[in-house]
Amino acid sequence: MEKLFLITLIILMIQLLFVIWNVRQMPKLEKTNNFKESDRSPLISILIPARNEERNIGECLASLVQSNYKNLQILVLDDRSEDRTPEIVKSFASQDERIKLIEGSPLPSGWAGKVFACHQLSRHAAGEWWLFMDADARVAPDGITSTLQLAKKQGRGLITGFPYQEVRTFFEKLIVPLMTFTIACHLPVRLVRKSRDPKFVAAHGAFMFINRESYRVSGGHSAIKDQIVDDMALARRMKEVGEPVTLAYVHTSISMRMYHNSKEVWNGFRKNIYAGLGRRISLLLPILITYFMLYVLPSLLLLVFLLDWIISPNSPVATSEMFFWATACMLLGMGVKFAADRNSGQPGWLSICMPLSTMLLILLALDSCRGAYSSKGYQWKGRKYT
């Protein structure tokens, strides 16, 4: 048992050092508070697919209107909404001629809903650079300008990043920050930028800043029309055709609240986890076993040892060094989470919940796998995916 704890401790130490190093490899957006737009500033098309987004689209558009970058084309595609989404967009459009509402076409067979919405938006985009973003995202006044500066240095391709995640309910706090945790722990960020291998890629659909010509060369969304995890699929496609991709530190410039309750969190992650791993059980199971061993088992064993000590204080198990080993592993695992959370702007105290968060993630991943082979599939925004 002590050897198992020692191995776990060594792995966690290496993981912690890797996270601390890895997050520093992510390029940061330069602040441009004193930016002055010129006649040569390129047109940027903001492309927003919206399906039943009445609670979000108003704040999204308000943030764009306040941007210090003015040469914008703001297109919102109403993807067959059944709420007040189109009315809200029309209200903004009546006050700002840069905003235009596009009525979405019926979803064709073989296409995923959001992918087809983005494809339709691309056919109306006139800018040199395009920003695909979600209706629940909010951009800081200098966010577009800062991203453009980084994009100009890169020349073409894709700039993406993970927005700051607003988490309010306890279930959101447990699950949502694990997105950036997994990236910090497992993806060598430097290789997203330096390597042409499409395996080294990460993206977030709420912030996809893409060069028009690069989009054309990649085949755009029509090349990934059946993909549920469209952001990752498009980023991989960009690399496959030799276009540069950068995962940037953008959470100071863009924020969002992806989900508003536990049901939305569960369904959203359930839809994406297994698909994001390429629907490979051979990859899913080793990851889940590793997560359980590193982040859940030490806490469970510590609990067992404490209960044994309460029941029988003189027990050999209760008086052994196991207390030390289990506690050390548990605290180090929380330290890894702390480092990742602080980098993404989340409060450090969330790391205390790491064992519970990991256990819930494991259950979510297993349910995601089950959904892939179930006749019920996945339900999202009134549509069924298999």
C-alpha positions in Angstrom: 0.0 0.0 0.0 2.8 2.4 0.8 4.4 1.8 -2.6 1.1 2.6 -4.2 0.9 5.9 -2.3 4.5 6.7 -3.1 3.9 6.2 -6.8 0.7 8.3 -6.6 2.6 11.1 -4.8 5.4 11.2 -7.4 2.9 11.3 -10.3 1.0 14.1 -8.6 4.2 16.1 -8.0 5.1 15.8 -11.6 1.6 16.8 -12.6 1.7 19.9 -10.4 5.0 21.0 -11.8 3.8 20.4 -15.4 0.6 22.5 -14.8 2.6 25.4 -13.3 4.9 25.3 -16.3 2.2 24.6 -18.9 -0.1 27.5 -18.2 2.8 29.9 -18.6 3.2 28.8 -22.2 -0.2 30.3 -23.2 0.1 33.6 -25.0 -1.8 36.5 -23.4 -3.8 39.2 -25.1 -2.2 42.6 -24.9 -4.3 45.3 -23.3 -5.2 48.1 -25.8 -7.1 50.6 -23.7 -5.6 53.5 -25.7 -6.3 51.9 -29.1 -7.2 54.3 -31.9 -8.9 52.8 -35.0 -7.6 53.8 -38.4 -9.1 53.7 -41.9 -6.9 50.6 -42.5 -8.4 48.6 -39.6 -9.8 45.4 -41.2 -13.5 44.6 -41.1 -14.2 41.9 -38.5 -17.3 39.8 -38.8 -18.9 38.7 -35.5 -20.9 35.5 -36.2 -23.4 34.3 -33.5 -25.6 31.2 -33.9 -28.6 31.6 -31.6 -31.3 29.1 -30.8 -33.7 30.0 -28.0 -31.2 32.5 -26.5 -33.6 35.2 -25.2 -31.9 35.2 -21.8 -28.4 35.7 -23.3 -28.4 37.4 -26.6 -29.2 40.9 -25.3 -26.2 41.1 -23.0 -24.0 39.5 -25.7 -24.9 42.2 -28.3 -24.6 45.0 -25.6 -21.0 43.9 -24.9 -20.2 44.0 -28.7 -21.8 47.4 -29.2 -19.5 48.8 -26.4 -16.3 47.4 -28.1 -13.6 49.9 -28.7 -13.2 48.3 -32.2 -15.9 49.8 -34.4 -15.3 48.3 -37.8 -17.6 45.3 -37.1 -20.2 43.3 -39.0 -22.4 41.6 -36.3 -24.5 38.8 -37.7 -26.9 36.7 -35.6 -28.5 33.6 -37.1 -31.8 32.8 -35.6 -31.7 29.0 -35.6 -35.4 28.3 -35.6 -35.9 29.8 -32.1 -39.2 29.3 -30.3 -38.7 32.3 -27.9 -38.0 36.0 -28.2 -34.5 35.7 -29.6 -35.3 37.3 -33.0 -37.3 40.1 -31.5 -34.4 41.1 -29.2 -31.9 41.0 -32.1 -34.2 43.2 -34.2 -34.4 45.7 -31.4 -30.6 46.0 -31.3 -30.4 46.1 -35.1 -32.9 49.0 -35.2 -30.4 51.0 -33.1 -27.1 49.8 -34.7 -26.8 49.3 -38.4 -23.8 46.9 -37.9 -26.2 44.3 -36.5 -28.1 42.1 -38.8 -30.5 39.2 -38.1 -30.4 36.2 -40.4 -33.2 33.7 -40.5 -31.9 30.2 -40.3 -32.9 27.5 -42.8 -34.3 24.1 -41.7 -31.6 21.6 -40.6 -30.6 19.3 -43.4 -30.0 15.6 -42.8 -26.4 14.8 -41.8 -25.7 18.1 -40.2 -25.3 19.0 -36.5 -27.4 22.0 -35.6 -24.7 24.5 -34.5 -22.4 23.5 -37.3 -25.1 24.2 -39.9 -25.9 27.5 -38.2 -22.2 28.5 -38.4 -22.0 27.4 -42.0 -24.9 29.7 -42.9 -23.3 32.6 -41.0 -20.0 32.1 -43.0 -21.9 32.6 -46.2 -22.8 36.2 -45.1 -19.5 37.1 -43.5 -17.6 39.9 -45.3 -14.7 40.5 -42.9 -11.1 39.7 -43.2 -11.2 38.0 -39.8 -14.3 36.3 -38.3 -15.2 35.7 -34.7 -17.5 32.8 -34.1 -18.9 33.2 -30.6 -21.8 31.9 -28.5 -24.8 33.9 -27.5 -23.9 33.4 -23.8 -20.5 35.1 -24.2 -19.6 38.6 -23.2 -16.6 40.5 -24.7 -14.7 43.2 -22.8 -14.4 46.6 -24.6 -10.8 45.9 -25.6 -11.3 42.1 -26.2 -11.6 42.2 -30.0 -8.8 44.7 -30.5 -6.5 42.7 -28.2 -7.3 39.5 -30.1 -6.7 41.2 -33.5 -3.2 42.3 -32.4 -2.3 38.6 -31.6 -3.9 37.5 -34.9 -1.9 40.0 -36.9 1.3 38.6 -35.4 0.2 35.1 -36.4 -0.8 36.2 -39.9 -3.7 33.8 -40.5 -5.2 30.6 -39.0 -7.2 30.4 -35.8 -6.9 32.1 -32.3 -9.1 30.5 -29.7 -9.2 30.2 -25.9 -11.3 29.4 -22.9 -13.5 32.3 -21.6 -13.8 33.0 -17.9 -16.5 30.8 -16.7 -19.1 32.3 -14.4 -20.3 29.6 -12.0 -23.0 30.3 -9.5 -24.7 27.1 -8.4 -22.7 24.5 -6.4 -22.9 22.0 -9.2 -21.6 24.5 -11.8 -18.6 25.1 -9.4 -17.9 21.4 -9.1 -17.9 20.6 -12.8 -17.5 23.6 -15.2 -13.9 24.5 -14.1 -12.7 21.0 -14.9 -12.6 22.1 -18.6 -9.6 24.2 -18.1 -8.2 21.8 -15.5 -8.0 19.0 -18.0 -6.3 21.2 -20.6 -3.7 22.5 -18.1 -3.0 18.9 -16.9 -2.8 17.0 -20.2 -2.3 19.2 -23.2 1.2 20.7 -23.9 0.0 24.2 -24.7 3.2 25.0 -26.6 2.6 22.2 -29.0 -0.8 23.7 -30.0 1.1 26.5 -31.5 4.4 24.8 -32.5 3.3 21.4 -33.7 1.3 20.6 -36.9 0.0 17.4 -35.3 -3.8 17.7 -35.0 -3.7 15.7 -31.8 -2.2 18.7 -30.0 -5.2 21.0 -30.2 -7.9 22.6 -27.9 -10.6 25.1 -28.7 -13.7 26.7 -27.3 -16.6 27.4 -29.5 -17.5 30.6 -27.7 -14.3 32.2 -29.0 -13.1 31.2 -32.4 -11.2 34.0 -34.1 -10.4 32.8 -37.6 -8.9 34.2 -40.8 -11.3 34.2 -43.7 -8.8 32.6 -46.2 -7.8 30.0 -43.6 -11.5 29.1 -43.1 -11.9 28.7 -46.9 -8.8 26.5 -47.2 -9.9 24.2 -44.3 -13.3 23.7 -45.9 -15.0 25.4 -43.0 -18.0 23.9 -41.2 -19.0 22.0 -44.3 -15.9 19.8 -43.7 -17.1 18.9 -40.2 -20.9 19.0 -40.8 -21.8 16.0 -38.6 -19.5 16.8 -35.6 -21.1 17.4 -32.2 -18.0 18.9 -30.7 -17.6 21.4 -33.6 -15.0 23.7 -32.0 -12.4 20.9 -31.6 -13.3 19.4 -35.0 -12.7 22.8 -36.7 -9.4 23.4 -34.9 -8.2 19.9 -35.9 -9.2 20.5 -39.5 -7.2 23.8 -39.5 -4.1 21.9 -38.4 -4.7 19.1 -41.0 -4.5 21.6 -43.8 -1.4 23.4 -42.3 -3.0 26.5 -40.8 -1.6 27.8 -37.5 -3.7 27.4 -34.4 -3.0 29.3 -31.1 -4.6 28.6 -27.7 -4.5 31.9 -26.0 -5.1 33.2 -22.5 -8.4 35.1 -23.2 -10.4 34.8 -20.0 -9.6 38.4 -19.0 -11.3 39.6 -22.3 -14.3 37.3 -22.6 -16.6 35.7 -20.1 -19.7 33.5 -20.2 -22.0 31.4 -18.1 -22.5 28.2 -20.1 -25.1 26.6 -17.9 -27.6 27.8 -15.3 -28.5 24.7 -13.3 -27.3 21.1 -12.7 -29.5 19.6 -15.5 -27.9 21.9 -18.1 -24.4 21.1 -16.8 -25.0 17.4 -16.9 -26.6 17.4 -20.4 -24.0 19.8 -21.8 -21.0 17.8 -20.6 -22.7 14.5 -21.3 -23.0 15.5 -25.0 -19.4 16.5 -25.4 -17.1 14.3 -23.2 -17.2 11.0 -25.1 -17.4 12.7 -28.5 -14.4 14.9 -27.6 -12.3 11.7 -27.0 -13.2 10.5 -30.5 -15.7 8.0 -29.1 -12.8 5.7 -28.0 -13.5 3.5 -25.0 -9.9 2.5 -25.2 -9.0 6.0 -24.3 -11.8 6.8 -22.0 -11.4 4.0 -19.5 -7.6 4.5 -18.8 -8.3 8.2 -18.2 -11.1 7.5 -15.8 -9.1 4.9 -13.9 -6.1 7.3 -13.6 -8.4 10.1 -12.4 -9.9 7.8 -9.8 -6.5 6.6 -8.6 -5.0 10.1 -8.4 -7.9 12.3 -7.1 -10.5 10.1 -5.6 -8.9 7.0 -4.0 -6.6 8.9 -1.5 -9.6 10.7 -0.1 -11.7 7.5 0.2 -8.8 5.7 1.9 -8.3 8.6 4.3 -12.0 8.4 5.2 -11.7 4.6 5.8 -8.7 5.2 8.0 -10.4 7.8 10.0 -13.5 5.7 10.5 -11.3 2.8 11.6 -9.5 5.0 14.1 -12.8 6.2 15.5 -14.2 2.7 15.9 -10.9 1.1 17.0 -8.2 3.6 18.0 -5.6 0.9 18.5 -6.1 -0.7 15.1 -2.8 -1.3 13.2 -4.3 0.4 10.2 -5.4 3.5 12.1 -2.1 3.9 13.8 0.1 3.3 10.7 1.7 5.8 8.3 -1.3 5.4 6.0 -2.8 8.6 7.5 0.2 10.6 6.3 0.4 9.0 2.8 -3.4 9.4 2.1 -3.4 13.0 3.4 -0.3 13.9 1.4 -1.7 12.5 -1.8 -5.1 14.2 -1.3 -3.6 17.6 -0.6 -1.2 17.3 -3.6 -4.2 16.5 -5.8 -6.0 19.5 -4.5 -2.8 21.5 -5.2 -2.9 20.5 -8.9 -6.5 21.7 -9.1 -5.6 24.9 -7.2 -2.9 25.8 -9.8 -5.2 25.2 -12.7 -8.2 27.1 -11.1 -6.1 30.2 -10.2 -4.8 30.4 -13.8 -8.4 30.4 -15.2 -9.6 33.0 -12.7 -11.6 30.6 -10.5 -11.4 30.9 -6.7 -8.8 28.7 -5.0 -11.2 27.1 -2.5 -12.8 25.0 -5.3 -9.7 22.8 -5.1 -11.0 21.5 -1.7 -13.9 19.8 -3.7 -11.5 18.0 -6.1 -12.4 14.5 -5.0 -16.1 15.1 -5.3 -15.6 17.0 -8.6 -13.6 14.1 -10.1 -16.1 11.5 -9.0 -18.9 13.4 -10.6 -16.8 13.8 -13.8 -16.3 10.0 -13.9 -20.0 9.4 -13.6 -20.7 12.0 -16.3 -18.1 10.5 -18.7 -19.6 7.0 -18.2 -23.1 8.4 -18.9 -21.7 10.2 -22.0 -20.3 6.9 -23.2 -23.7 5.1 -22.5 -25.5 7.8 -24.5 -23.4 7.2 -27.6 -24.7 3.6 -27.8 -28.2 4.3 -26.5 -31.2 4.8 -28.8 -32.0 7.9 -26.8 -28.7 9.5 -27.7 -28.1 13.1 -26.6 -30.7 15.8 -26.2 -29.6 19.5 -26.6 -31.7 22.5 -27.3 -34.7 20.5 -28.5 -32.6 18.3 -30.9 -31.5 14.8 -30.7 -28.0 13.6 -31.5 -26.6 10.1 -31.6 
